[in-house]
Amino acid sequence: MGAHPVYAEAARKLGRLLAQATLRLVYGGGNIGLMGILADAVMENGGEVTGVIPAFLLDKEVGHRGITDLEVVESMHQRKRRMADLSEAFVALPGGWGTLEELSEILTWRQLGLISHPVVLLNTNRFFDPLLDQMRLMVKEGFLEAGNLNFLHVEKTPETIISLLITQKA
């Protein structure tokens, strides 16, 4: 859940706001970490949650049994594809390797034109600032076109993310 309570607070607030805006959460189906907090907050506030989890993670008892729908798939690749198929936007909260990997893949899909939905970072406590610096370095050093940075929306609060998602949906 991170070293500071601010991360869990932001996840909880985003979940509450998603439910209030009647925006369905699609996520990896776990009951731990910030994503578990987010899913719980959506459910506690009357929202709907679809989780997509590979069987091997479900077997390790990290699958969230208290959400609207839990789809079990065979692999991590199927999980990402299914989540993308069900989603209208992608929001990354602070996290570890899995967050970084999924964010990189979805940005690559956006760059290749495989998806056109918004990709958003919840930059709580300036968590993603070093990653954003790395992305700017990628542009400076000629490994990434500057326009590709426009695929990424960086927001500091759950409220601004909800406003963006509602605007994009309209």
C-alpha positions, -999 to +999 in steps of 0.1 A: +000+000+000+030+022+000+051+039+027+027+068+032-011+067+041-017+093+014-016+065-013-044+045+003-064+077+009-062+086-027-072+051-039-101+052-015-112+086-027-109+076-063-131+045-057-158+066-040-158+091-068-159+064-095-190+049-078-206+083-074-200+091-111-214+056-120-182+047-137-175+010-136-141-001-124-123-028-144-091-040-128-069-070-121-092-087-096-070-087-065-080-080-030-046-066-018-027-033-021-041-001-035-062-019-061-080-039-034-086-006-015-099+010-047-122-020-055-135-020-019-143+017-020-162+014-053-183-015-039-188+003-005-202+033-024-227+013-045-205+011-077-198-018-100-164-036-102-152-062-128-120-080-119-100-101-143-075-125-127-054-154-139-062-187-123-028-191-107-033-158-087-069-168-077-054-200-064-030-180-042-061-165-025-056-130-038-087-129-059-113-105-047-145-124-039-166-093-029-169-075-062-196-074-089-179-097-114-147-117-112-135-133-145-109-160-143-085-163-173-056-185-180-027-161-183-014-126-175-015-118-212-052-128-214-059-107-183-044-075-199-062-081-232-095-087-214-092-056-192-083-035-222-114-049-241-137-040-212-122-005-205-128+030-218-098+045-200-067+034-182-057+048-148-024+039-131-020+044-093+014+043-076+026+007-075+055-017-083+067-038-112+032-048-123+020-012-125+051-002-145+048-032-168+011-026-175+015+011-179+043+005-204+023-020-224-008+002-226+012+032-237+028+010-264-006-001-275-017+036-276+014+045-296+007+017-321-029+027-325-043-005-310-063+015-285-074+052-284-086+055-248-071+080-223-042+068-202-039+086-169-015+086-140-027+095-105+005+112-094-001+111-057+027+125-036+046+131-069+052+094-071+055+093-109+078+124-113+110+103-118+092+081-144+080+113-162+116+126-161+127+093-177+101+097-204+113+132-212+149+119-214+137+092-238+124+121-260+156+141-256+178+112-265+157+103-296+141+071-284+105+085-282+087+110-303+077+141-282+040+137-294+038+104-277+040+121-243+006+136-251-010+101-248-004+104-211-025+125-187-009+133-154-033+142-126-026+150-089-060+143-075-088+117-079-112+146-085-093+158-116-092+122-129-130+119-126-135+152-144-112+140-172-130+106-175-165+122-176-153+147-202-138+119-223-169+098-220-192+126-232 
